[in-house]
């Protein structure tokens, strides 16, 4: 069983199917799954996106520059992180939210050594604010935090149960992969995460496991390495 993980959640995963920005029932489902592995004494870091509220690449639609748009996106991750933290606390989990942006009085400022100490104490750490810089995705943030925390795996939650050769939501004949190398993900342009995040995980020997968090028991199965999703590894780790 993995002992320390980094879980990457998209902002959209908090929306559910209700059309709201954040759906309480959906947040509750995700929090329950996280609590299950929390009570198994797994050390859990979480990076949450902000796409359900605002994405930096919407800058052109609003007619303003990418940099301030990314700032809005980073603040959106803080909103999602605070909500998820509160839901987890109502279920008995101890949680610390850390931000790469200085949001004094609301969220603790991120420091890698402090975050590792908090994980060792048995608390969940939710990382928000992205990397603290524009032009970097929360996928890259997840790869950075996984590297800094010495996570054993980066668990990437998606709407489907792994990586396919094409979008299974649009193509009935899409083929699912059980295991891929980092090189294959990049050369085949499978787009499960941005290339910078994939390279960072490869360089730091952190496997990526892609799964659907809305399948009952999928998160717990992932930490027990029981399959069901898609694992991405270095060639010499196969």
N, C-alpha and C positions, 0 to 999 in steps of 0.2 A: 504494500500500500504506500502511495506517496505520502510523505510527511509534511512537505511544504509546497503549496501550489500558488500559481497566479491565475486567477479567473478573469477573463476579459468578457464583459457584458456590453452589448450595444445599448445605446439609449432607446432604440426602437423596441428592445426586448421588454421594456417596462410599460409599453403602450397597450399590449394585448390587442384585442380586436374590437375595442369599444369606441375607437376614434378619439379618445381623450389623450392628452399629453402623457399622463401617467395614470395607469389603471390600478386601483388598490388591490383587486383580486389577483392580477398578474404579478404585482410586486410581492404579494403574500405567497404565491406559488413558488417564486424564485427564492424568497427568503426561507421558506420551509426546506427546500432542497439544500440550501447552504447550511442551515442549522443541523441537518442530518450529518453532514461531514464534520461540522464544527464539534459536535458531541463525540465524534470519533477521535478527537484531539489532533485533527489535521490543522496545520498552520495555514491560514488563508489570507492572501492578499487579493484585492479586487480592483480592477481598473474599469470604470464605467464611462461609456461615451455620452454624448449629449445630442445626438441626432434627432431625437424625438422633440427637442425644443428648437435647436438651431444648428445648422452646419455652416462651416466657414466657406464652403464652396457655393453657398447661396449669395455670396457678395454681389455677383453680377446682376442677379435678380433684383436686389435692393438698390443697386447703383452706387455702391461704395466699395472701398478698397478691401483687398483680401485680409490685410493685417487686422484691422478692427473687427472684421467678420469672424476671424479666428478667435479673437479675444472674447466675443460673445459666445462662441462655441465652447471655449474653455470654462466660462462662467456657467454654461448650461450643464457641464459635467458636475460642477459643484452642487447644483440644485438636485440632480439625480442622486448623487452620492449621499447627500444629507437625508433625502427621503428614504433611500434604501437602508441607511444606517438606523433610522428611527424604527422602520419596520422590523429589522433584525433585533433591535433592542426589546421590542414588545414581545418577541418570541424567546427571550432569555439569553441572547448572545451579547458578549461584550465586544464593543466596536470602537475603533478610533478612525476618524476621517482626517486625512492629510492632503493638503493642497500644494501644488507647485507654485501657485499664485499666493501672494500675501493677502489673506482674507481675515486679518486680525479680528478677534472677538467672535468669529463665526466658526472657522476651521483652523486646525493646527497647521502650521507651516511644515512642509515636507523636509525631512532630513533622513538620509538613508540609514545612518547608524541608529537613530531613534526608532525608525520604522522596524528595523530588525529586532531591536530590544522589545518593542511592543508585541511583535509576532511571537517571540520567545516566551512572553508572559501569557500567551494563550488568547490574545485578543485578535479579532479580525481587523485588518487595516484596509480601508477603502481609499484608493488614491484618486484624487480629482485634480482638475486644473490642467490636464494634459501634461506636456513636458514643461509648461510655463512659457513656451515660445510658439509663435505662429508657424504655419506651414508644416507642422508635424501632426500626424494622426494619433488617435488614441490607441491604435494598434501598435504604433511605434512606442508609445508610452508604456503599453503593456510589456513589450519586449525589453524595454529599459528597466522597468521595475522588477521584472522577473530576473534579469541579470543581476541587479543590485541586491536583491533579496536572496540570491542563490536558490531560487525556486527550482524544484525538480522537474516541473513541467509547466507549460503555458496552456491552459484550457480555454479554447476559443468557442464561445457559445454562439450558435447560428440558428437560423430558422429551419435548417435541414440537418439530417443526421450524419454529416460528414462532407467530404469533398467529392465532387462529381466532375466528369469531363466536360459537362455543360450544365446550364441551369435546369435542375430537375423540376422546378416550378413551371417551366415553359416547355420542356422536352420530355415526353414520356419515355424515350429510349435512352435517357441519360444513364451513364454507368458510374457507380460509386467505387471509389478506391478505399481499400482498407488500410494501406500503408503506402507512403510516398517518401522520397528523399527531398531535402530542401532544394537540391538542384532541379529535380523534376517539377516541383511547384513553380520555380522561377522560369524554367525554359518553356514549360507548357502554358505559362501565363494563366494559372488557375484562379488567381485573384481572391484567394481565401483571406489573405492579409496583404497589407501593402509591402512591396519588396524590401524596404528598409527594415521592417520588423522581422521578416523572414531571415534576412541576412544576419541580423543581430542575434537571433536565436541560434542560428547555425554556428556562428563564431563562438558563442558561449555554451555550446553543447546542451541547449535546452530544447527538448522535443516539444512540438506543438500537437495538441490533440483537439480535433474539431468535432463537436457534438451538438445535439439539440437539447437544450435544457428543459424543454416542455414535454419530453418523453419521461414518464414516471421512472424514477430510479437511475436516470442516465448520468447525473452528476456523480452519484455514489459509485456507479459502475466504472466511471472514468478514473476515479482515484484508486480503485482496486485493479486497474488495468485489465478490465474484463471485456473490452472491445465494444463494438456497436457503432463507433464513430470512425474517424480517420486519423491515423497517427502520422506525423511528419518527423523524420529523423535524419541524421547525417548518414552518409553512405556506409561508413565503417561501423555504424551502430545497428545496422540491419540484422 
